[in-house]
Amino acid sequence: MKRTDRTFSRQKTVRPTTGKVREALFNILRDRIRDAKFLDLYAGTGIIGIEALKQGASEVVLVEQTKGSVKSIHEVITKNRFTDKARVIEQKAVSYIKWAGDNQFAFDIIFLDPPYHSDEIMLVLSAIDSTPVLKEGGVVIAEHFAKRVLPEKFHNLHRTKDYKYGDSVLSVYEPG
């Protein structure tokens, strides 16, 4: 199969969560996903948000700043008939968090998978920590590069567990 420049470009900007990590994520969320309001930051292909709906989330917001990815996510949502339960927002993750907090939007589950070799993860976790976007009893799960060590706690968020899968780690944060 021949790669086109467009395919190569997209692969450089979107790093989908692997099947193994995706399966682990939904195993972690098994008892929380039903009827949850789910926020998928850095949605990329939209596969995590779509899976959350398939697993019983009541509503999913997918935030992605790349126009081509946003269009693809819309297509997948339409194909799977989730248009009544899913919203796609074309915006930077930190900007969306601030907007959601200002407009009293809160979520039961927040998943973020920013580019591995950027400082986005710290910016977004700090924004989540300082705004009321996480419901009481909610959970934040951050996927990140295994060599990146995240803080044990922010002001309101505390890391409760890490799950390592090859070069990827899922860090679980809860309020308290």
C-alpha positions in Angstrom: 0.0 0.0 0.0 1.4 3.3 -1.0 1.4 6.2 1.5 0.3 9.5 0.3 1.7 12.8 1.7 -1.7 13.5 3.3 -1.6 10.1 5.1 1.9 10.6 6.3 1.1 14.2 7.5 -1.9 13.0 9.4 0.1 10.1 11.1 2.6 12.6 12.3 0.0 14.7 14.0 -2.4 12.0 15.3 -1.1 9.2 17.5 -4.1 7.0 18.2 -4.3 5.2 21.5 -3.2 1.6 21.0 -5.8 -1.2 21.3 -4.1 -2.5 24.4 -4.1 0.9 26.1 -7.7 1.5 25.0 -8.8 -1.8 26.4 -7.0 -1.0 29.7 -8.6 2.4 29.9 -12.1 1.0 29.6 -11.3 -1.7 32.1 -10.3 1.0 34.5 -13.5 2.9 33.8 -15.8 -0.2 33.8 -17.7 0.8 36.9 -17.9 4.5 36.1 -18.7 4.7 32.4 -22.4 4.0 32.4 -24.4 7.3 32.1 -21.2 9.3 32.6 -20.5 12.7 31.0 -17.2 12.0 29.2 -14.7 14.6 28.0 -12.1 13.4 25.4 -9.4 16.0 25.1 -7.0 15.8 22.1 -9.6 13.5 20.5 -7.5 12.8 17.4 -9.4 10.1 15.6 -12.3 10.2 18.1 -11.9 6.5 18.9 -11.9 6.9 22.7 -15.0 9.1 22.7 -16.9 6.8 20.4 -15.9 3.8 22.5 -17.1 5.7 25.6 -20.5 6.0 24.0 -20.6 2.3 23.0 -19.8 1.5 26.6 -22.7 3.5 27.9 -21.6 7.1 28.4 -24.6 9.4 28.3 -22.8 12.2 26.6 -19.3 12.7 25.1 -17.6 16.0 24.2 -14.6 15.5 21.9 -12.1 18.4 21.8 -9.7 18.5 18.9 -7.9 21.5 17.3 -7.0 19.9 14.0 -9.6 20.8 11.3 -9.1 17.5 9.3 -9.5 15.4 12.5 -12.6 17.3 13.5 -14.2 16.5 10.1 -13.2 12.8 10.4 -14.7 12.6 13.9 -18.0 14.1 12.7 -18.1 11.5 10.0 -17.5 8.6 12.5 -20.1 10.0 14.9 -22.7 10.2 12.1 -21.9 6.8 10.8 -22.3 5.3 14.3 -25.6 7.3 14.9 -24.3 9.1 17.9 -25.1 12.7 16.8 -27.5 13.1 19.7 -25.0 12.1 22.3 -21.7 13.5 21.0 -20.4 17.0 20.4 -17.2 17.8 18.6 -15.4 21.0 19.5 -12.7 22.5 17.3 -10.6 24.2 20.0 -7.4 23.9 22.0 -7.8 21.8 25.1 -6.8 24.4 27.6 -9.1 27.0 26.0 -12.0 24.5 26.1 -11.3 23.7 29.8 -11.4 27.4 30.7 -14.6 27.9 28.7 -16.3 24.9 30.2 -15.4 26.0 33.7 -16.7 29.5 33.1 -19.9 28.1 31.7 -20.5 25.5 34.4 -20.0 22.4 32.2 -18.7 19.5 34.3 -17.8 15.9 33.5 -17.7 12.6 35.3 -14.7 11.4 33.3 -12.0 13.4 31.6 -9.5 11.6 29.3 -6.5 13.4 27.8 -3.9 12.2 25.5 -1.8 15.2 24.4 1.3 14.9 22.2 3.8 12.9 24.2 6.8 15.3 23.7 5.1 18.5 24.6 4.2 20.4 27.8 0.5 20.2 27.0 -0.2 17.6 29.6 1.0 19.8 32.5 -0.9 22.8 31.1 -4.2 20.9 30.8 -3.9 19.1 34.1 -3.3 22.5 35.8 -6.3 23.9 34.0 -8.5 21.0 35.1 -7.3 21.4 38.6 -8.1 25.1 38.8 -11.6 25.0 37.2 -14.8 23.3 38.2 -14.9 21.0 35.1 -14.6 17.7 37.1 -17.7 16.6 39.0 -17.4 15.5 42.6 -16.4 11.8 42.5 -15.1 12.2 39.0 -11.8 11.0 37.5 -9.2 12.3 35.2 -7.1 9.9 33.2 -4.0 11.2 31.4 -2.2 9.1 28.8 1.5 10.0 28.5 5.0 8.9 27.6 6.4 6.4 30.2 9.5 8.5 30.7 7.5 11.6 31.7 6.9 11.7 35.5 3.8 13.6 36.4 3.2 15.2 39.8 1.6 13.2 42.6 -0.7 16.0 43.2 -1.9 19.4 42.1 -4.0 21.6 44.4 -7.2 19.6 44.1 -6.2 16.6 42.1 -4.3 13.6 43.5 -2.7 10.8 41.4 -4.1 7.6 42.7 -2.7 5.0 40.3 -0.4 4.6 37.3 -0.8 1.8 34.7 2.1 1.2 32.4 1.8 -0.4 28.9 5.1 -0.3 27.0 5.9 3.3 26.3 2.5 4.5 27.5 1.2 5.2 31.0 -2.3 5.9 32.1 -2.2 8.1 35.2 -5.4 8.4 37.2 -6.2 11.6 39.1 -9.1 12.1 41.5 -10.2 15.1 43.5 -9.5 15.2 47.2 
